[in-house]
Amino acid sequence: MKRIFTFVLAAVLATALLAGCKSDNRTDGNTTTPGNGGAAEKSVKTGLAISTSIGKSTDAGEDDGLAQADSVAVAVTIDAQGTIIKCVIDSAQSKINFDSEGRLTTPMDTQFMTKNELGEEYGMKKVSSIGKEWSEQASALASYVQGKTVDEVRNIAVDETNHPTGDDLKSSVTMSIGTYIDLIEIAVENAKDLGAKESDVLKLGISTNMGRSANAGEEPGLAEIYSTYVAATTDSQGKITSCIIDASQSRINFDSSGKITTDLTVAPPTKNELGDDYGMKKASSIGKEWNEQAEAFAKYVTGKTLSEVQSIAVNENQVPTEADLSSSVTIGIADFKEALAKIA
């Protein structure tokens, strides 16, 4: 009898042990992370949204003309319920000057910094009623929406000009937040499962140049503000766990008298928004549109460190030469690498 009891007890213990092992390998959207004691880490989706306006541009006269692009970008990670886990907000206010003879007066090699990069150099603090710089207020708003759903963000109390009115927010954010709320909603709607985990760090990199601009002559002058945007997450080892890449070309034409000929009411779309309308596919040697190649590059760098990304082999035109990448990406990747370098 004693031997039978011992056998039954052993069988019960073995069954319990197997059940315990199975419960540690559930596939309910969580993953077991090595080295954290078996604790489950939630997967999250990554999203990016961008909005650009050129409406503040002006003709040349006694003073130089101005081609200005104001781009706002919002990156988020969200959980399965749509709750915002992390949020980053940044803006690039890029300005190109030209004179009344249609000549550019801003150096062609200018690289434009974002408001977060400028920090106190942006100059909002000195006129702020709460003594807070733009970067500080954007960070405060991003922190405030973390843990909220889009509906809760939409219900943030604001006045008729979209300035916060709630005591818990207006003490740290006094700028108008309507555009940021709109983009937060779009970023959440755009979010995809690209491999990020809840504890990963979310960063936003923006690289902007004017290298394709030109003076007016027989052809109209061009002030082109070219921005590349990267939203990426990295893990504790510094490896990229998710990546989204987009770009905008804000093209403002002017004639030889410095008069702007572009419709400034039309907001420049991003290349991902344009999709096939961008028109690269018909000229591509691999039949891939810009957004398809940008997505392929984003997938390729996922799992790599930022230093490994910078080491990707390219030719003199910055086109990838590695066989496992050149089959899906034939465009120059210098802007991609530069934007990714900014999330380090």
MISELUM-427144 format. One record per residue (C-alpha): y negated, x, z; residue number from 1; residue in three letters. Coordinates in steps of 0.25 Angstrom, whole numbers. Layout:
NODE     Y     X     Z seq type
NODE     Y     X     Z NUM  Ala
...
END
This chain:
NODE     Y     X     Z seq type
NODE     0     0     0   1  Met
NODE   -10    11     4   2  Lys
NODE    -7    18   -10   3  Arg
NODE   -10     5   -17   4  Ile
NODE   -23     3   -10   5  Phe
NODE   -27    17   -13   6  Thr
NODE   -24    15   -28   7  Phe
NODE   -32     2   -28   8  Val
NODE   -44     9   -21   9  Leu
NODE   -44    20   -31  10  Ala
NODE   -44    10   -43  11  Ala
NODE   -56     2   -37  12  Val
NODE   -64    15   -35  13  Leu
NODE   -61    20   -49  14  Ala
NODE   -66     6   -55  15  Thr
NODE   -78     7   -47  16  Ala
NODE   -81    21   -51  17  Leu
NODE   -79    17   -66  18  Leu
NODE   -89     5   -64  19  Ala
NODE   -99    14   -58  20  Gly
NODE   -98    24   -70  21  Cys
NODE  -100    12   -79  22  Lys
NODE  -112     7   -72  23  Ser
NODE  -119    21   -74  24  Asp
NODE  -118    20   -89  25  Asn
NODE  -124     7   -91  26  Arg
NODE  -131     5  -105  27  Thr
NODE  -142    -5  -101  28  Asp
NODE  -153     2  -107  29  Gly
NODE  -153    13   -96  30  Asn
NODE  -147    27   -97  31  Thr
NODE  -141    36   -87  32  Thr
NODE  -150    49   -86  33  Thr
NODE  -142    62   -82  34  Pro
NODE  -148    69   -70  35  Gly
NODE  -154    56   -64  36  Asn
NODE  -142    52   -55  37  Gly
NODE  -137    42   -65  38  Gly
NODE  -150    34   -64  39  Ala
NODE  -152    25   -77  40  Ala
NODE  -164    28   -85  41  Glu
NODE  -170    16   -93  42  Lys
NODE  -173    18  -108  43  Ser
NODE  -187    14  -112  44  Val
NODE  -193    11  -126  45  Lys
NODE  -205    19  -131  46  Thr
NODE  -217    13  -139  47  Gly
NODE  -230    17  -145  48  Leu
NODE  -242    10  -150  49  Ala
NODE  -254    15  -158  50  Ile
NODE  -268     8  -161  51  Ser
NODE  -279    15  -169  52  Thr
NODE  -293    11  -173  53  Ser
NODE  -303    18  -182  54  Ile
NODE  -314     8  -179  55  Gly
NODE  -324    17  -172  56  Lys
NODE  -325    26  -185  57  Ser
NODE  -340    27  -191  58  Thr
NODE  -347    31  -203  59  Asp
NODE  -354    44  -204  60  Ala
NODE  -370    43  -204  61  Gly
NODE  -379    52  -196  62  Glu
NODE  -367    55  -188  63  Asp
NODE  -354    59  -192  64  Asp
NODE  -344    48  -196  65  Gly
NODE  -332    45  -187  66  Leu
NODE  -318    42  -190  67  Ala
NODE  -311    38  -177  68  Gln
NODE  -297    33  -174  69  Ala
NODE  -294    27  -160  70  Asp
NODE  -279    27  -158  71  Ser
NODE  -272    22  -146  72  Val
NODE  -257    24  -143  73  Ala
NODE  -248    19  -132  74  Val
NODE  -234    23  -129  75  Ala
NODE  -225    16  -120  76  Val
NODE  -211    16  -115  77  Thr
NODE  -205     2  -111  78  Ile
NODE  -192    -2  -104  79  Asp
NODE  -182   -13  -109  80  Ala
NODE  -191   -24  -102  81  Gln
NODE  -203   -20  -110  82  Gly
NODE  -210   -14   -97  83  Thr
NODE  -219    -2  -100  84  Ile
NODE  -213    11   -94  85  Ile
NODE  -223    21   -99  86  Lys
NODE  -236    20  -107  87  Cys
NODE  -245    31  -113  88  Val
NODE  -259    27  -119  89  Ile
NODE  -267    37  -128  90  Asp
NODE  -278    36  -138  91  Ser
NODE  -283    45  -149  92  Ala
NODE  -298    44  -153  93  Gln
NODE  -299    52  -165  94  Ser
NODE  -313    55  -172  95  Lys
NODE  -316    61  -185  96  Ile
NODE  -330    63  -189  97  Asn
NODE  -336    64  -204  98  Phe
NODE  -350    66  -209  99  Asp
NODE  -359    58  -219 100  Ser
NODE  -354    66  -230 101  Glu
NODE  -339    62  -228 102  Gly
NODE  -335    76  -221 103  Arg
NODE  -326    77  -209 104  Leu
NODE  -333    83  -197 105  Thr
NODE  -322    83  -188 106  Thr
NODE  -312    96  -190 107  Pro
NODE  -300    92  -197 108  Met
NODE  -291    99  -187 109  Asp
NODE  -296    90  -176 110  Thr
NODE  -284    85  -167 111  Gln
NODE  -289    73  -159 112  Phe
NODE  -285    71  -144 113  Met
NODE  -281    58  -138 114  Thr
NODE  -288    52  -126 115  Lys
NODE  -277    56  -117 116  Asn
NODE  -278    71  -122 117  Glu
NODE  -293    71  -120 118  Leu
NODE  -292    66  -106 119  Gly
NODE  -306    67   -99 120  Glu
NODE  -312    73  -112 121  Glu
NODE  -311    59  -118 122  Tyr
NODE  -323    55  -109 123  Gly
NODE  -320    41  -104 124  Met
NODE  -320    45   -89 125  Lys
NODE  -335    48   -89 126  Lys
NODE  -338    33   -93 127  Val
NODE  -326    26   -86 128  Ser
NODE  -330    17   -75 129  Ser
NODE  -317    22   -68 130  Ile
NODE  -318    37   -72 131  Gly
NODE  -306    37   -80 132  Lys
NODE  -303    44   -93 133  Glu
NODE  -297    37  -105 134  Trp
NODE  -284    44  -103 135  Ser
NODE  -283    40   -88 136  Glu
NODE  -286    26   -91 137  Gln
NODE  -275    26  -102 138  Ala
NODE  -265    32   -93 139  Ser
NODE  -269    22   -82 140  Ala
NODE  -266    10   -92 141  Leu
NODE  -253    16   -97 142  Ala
NODE  -248    17   -82 143  Ser
NODE  -253     3   -79 144  Tyr
NODE  -245    -3   -90 145  Val
NODE  -232     4   -86 146  Gln
NODE  -222    -5   -80 147  Gly
NODE  -228   -17   -87 148  Lys
NODE  -224   -25   -99 149  Thr
NODE  -233   -28  -111 150  Val
NODE  -235   -42  -105 151  Asp
NODE  -240   -36   -92 152  Glu
NODE  -249   -26  -100 153  Val
NODE  -255   -37  -108 154  Arg
NODE  -259   -44   -95 155  Asn
NODE  -267   -33   -90 156  Ile
NODE  -280   -39   -86 157  Ala
NODE  -292   -35   -95 158  Val
NODE  -306   -40   -99 159  Asp
NODE  -311   -45  -112 160  Glu
NODE  -312   -30  -117 161  Thr
NODE  -298   -27  -112 162  Asn
NODE  -303   -18  -100 163  His
NODE  -293   -20   -88 164  Pro
NODE  -298   -29   -77 165  Thr
NODE  -286   -28   -67 166  Gly
NODE  -290   -20   -55 167  Asp
NODE  -276   -12   -56 168  Asp
NODE  -280    -7   -70 169  Leu
NODE  -295    -7   -71 170  Lys
NODE  -296     4   -61 171  Ser
NODE  -290    14   -70 172  Ser
NODE  -292     8   -84 173  Val
NODE  -306     3   -88 174  Thr
NODE  -304     5  -104 175  Met
NODE  -301    -7  -113 176  Ser
NODE  -285    -8  -114 177  Ile
NODE  -283   -18  -125 178  Gly
NODE  -278    -8  -135 179  Thr
NODE  -269    -1  -125 180  Tyr
NODE  -263   -14  -121 181  Ile
NODE  -260   -18  -135 182  Asp
NODE  -254    -5  -138 183  Leu
NODE  -245    -5  -126 184  Ile
NODE  -239   -18  -131 185  Glu
NODE  -237   -13  -145 186  Ile
NODE  -231     0  -139 187  Ala
NODE  -221    -9  -131 188  Val
NODE  -218   -17  -143 189  Glu
NODE  -215    -4  -151 190  Asn
NODE  -206     2  -140 191  Ala
NODE  -193     7  -144 192  Lys
NODE  -181    13  -137 193  Asp
NODE  -182    27  -142 194  Leu
NODE  -174    34  -131 195  Gly
NODE  -185    35  -119 196  Ala
NODE  -181    33  -105 197  Lys
NODE  -190    27   -94 198  Glu
NODE  -192    40   -87 199  Ser
NODE  -197    47  -100 200  Asp
NODE  -211    52  -101 201  Val
NODE  -219    44  -112 202  Leu
NODE  -230    52  -119 203  Lys
NODE  -239    49  -131 204  Leu
NODE  -244    60  -141 205  Gly
NODE  -255    58  -151 206  Ile
NODE  -259    69  -161 207  Ser
NODE  -271    66  -170 208  Thr
NODE  -278    74  -181 209  Asn
NODE  -287    72  -193 210  Met
NODE  -281    83  -202 211  Gly
NODE  -280    73  -214 212  Arg
NODE  -295    70  -214 213  Ser
NODE  -304    73  -226 214  Ala
NODE  -318    74  -230 215  Asn
NODE  -324    63  -240 216  Ala
NODE  -325    68  -255 217  Gly
NODE  -320    62  -267 218  Glu
NODE  -311    54  -258 219  Glu
NODE  -315    47  -245 220  Pro
NODE  -315    56  -232 221  Gly
NODE  -304    54  -222 222  Leu
NODE  -304    54  -207 223  Ala
NODE  -289    53  -204 224  Glu
NODE  -285    53  -189 225  Ile
NODE  -270    55  -189 226  Tyr
NODE  -263    52  -176 227  Ser
NODE  -249    54  -172 228  Thr
NODE  -243    47  -160 229  Tyr
NODE  -231    50  -152 230  Val
NODE  -225    42  -140 231  Ala
NODE  -213    50  -134 232  Ala
NODE  -205    50  -121 233  Thr
NODE  -199    62  -115 234  Thr
NODE  -189    64  -104 235  Asp
NODE  -188    74   -92 236  Ser
NODE  -183    85  -101 237  Gln
NODE  -195    83  -111 238  Gly
NODE  -186    77  -122 239  Lys
NODE  -192    66  -131 240  Ile
NODE  -185    53  -128 241  Thr
NODE  -193    44  -137 242  Ser
NODE  -203    46  -148 243  Cys
NODE  -212    38  -156 244  Ile
NODE  -222    43  -167 245  Ile
NODE  -233    36  -174 246  Asp
NODE  -246    40  -182 247  Ala
NODE  -259    34  -186 248  Ser
NODE  -268    39  -198 249  Gln
NODE  -282    34  -195 250  Ser
NODE  -289    36  -209 251  Arg
NODE  -304    34  -210 252  Ile
NODE  -310    36  -223 253  Asn
NODE  -325    39  -226 254  Phe
NODE  -333    42  -238 255  Asp
NODE  -343    54  -242 256  Ser
NODE  -354    47  -235 257  Ser
NODE  -346    46  -222 258  Gly
NODE  -344    31  -223 259  Lys
NODE  -330    26  -218 260  Ile
NODE  -323    19  -228 261  Thr
NODE  -311    15  -220 262  Thr
NODE  -309     1  -214 263  Asp
NODE  -311     4  -199 264  Leu
NODE  -305    -9  -194 265  Thr
NODE  -291    -6  -199 266  Val
NODE  -283     1  -188 267  Ala
NODE  -274    12  -193 268  Pro
NODE  -260     9  -191 269  Pro
NODE  -250    19  -187 270  Thr
NODE  -239    25  -196 271  Lys
NODE  -228    18  -189 272  Asn
NODE  -236     5  -190 273  Glu
NODE  -237     7  -205 274  Leu
NODE  -222    10  -207 275  Gly
NODE  -219    10  -222 276  Asp
NODE  -233     7  -225 277  Asp
NODE  -237    21  -222 278  Tyr
NODE  -231    25  -235 279  Gly
NODE  -223    38  -232 280  Met
NODE  -209    33  -236 281  Lys
NODE  -212    32  -251 282  Lys
NODE  -216    47  -250 283  Ala
NODE  -206    52  -240 284  Ser
NODE  -195    61  -245 285  Ser
NODE  -185    54  -235 286  Ile
NODE  -191    40  -237 287  Gly
NODE  -196    39  -223 288  Lys
NODE  -209    32  -219 289  Glu
NODE  -218    40  -209 290  Trp
NODE  -214    31  -197 291  Asn
NODE  -199    33  -200 292  Glu
NODE  -201    48  -200 293  Gln
NODE  -210    48  -187 294  Ala
NODE  -199    39  -180 295  Glu
NODE  -188    49  -185 296  Ala
NODE  -196    61  -180 297  Phe
NODE  -198    54  -166 298  Ala
NODE  -183    51  -166 299  Lys
NODE  -180    66  -169 300  Tyr
NODE  -189    72  -158 301  Val
NODE  -183    62  -148 302  Thr
NODE  -174    70  -139 303  Gly
NODE  -182    83  -141 304  Lys
NODE  -192    90  -133 305  Thr
NODE  -206    92  -137 306  Leu
NODE  -204   107  -139 307  Ser
NODE  -192   103  -148 308  Glu
NODE  -201    94  -156 309  Val
NODE  -211   105  -159 310  Gln
NODE  -200   114  -164 311  Ser
NODE  -196   104  -175 312  Ile
NODE  -195   112  -188 313  Ala
NODE  -206   109  -199 314  Val
NODE  -211   115  -212 315  Asn
NODE  -225   118  -215 316  Glu
NODE  -228   104  -217 317  Asn
NODE  -223   100  -203 318  Gln
NODE  -211    93  -209 319  Val
NODE  -198    94  -202 320  Pro
NODE  -188   104  -207 321  Thr
NODE  -176   101  -198 322  Glu
NODE  -165    93  -206 323  Ala
NODE  -163    83  -195 324  Asp
NODE  -178    79  -195 325  Leu
NODE  -182    81  -210 326  Ser
NODE  -173    71  -215 327  Ser
NODE  -181    60  -207 328  Ser
NODE  -195    66  -206 329  Val
NODE  -202    73  -218 330  Thr
NODE  -216    71  -213 331  Ile
NODE  -224    82  -205 332  Gly
NODE  -222    81  -190 333  Ile
NODE  -233    90  -185 334  Ala
NODE  -241    77  -180 335  Asp
NODE  -228    72  -173 336  Phe
NODE  -226    85  -166 337  Lys
NODE  -240    86  -162 338  Glu
NODE  -240    72  -156 339  Ala
NODE  -227    75  -149 340  Leu
NODE  -233    88  -143 341  Ala
NODE  -243    80  -136 342  Lys
NODE  -233    73  -128 343  Ile
NODE  -229    86  -121 344  Ala
END
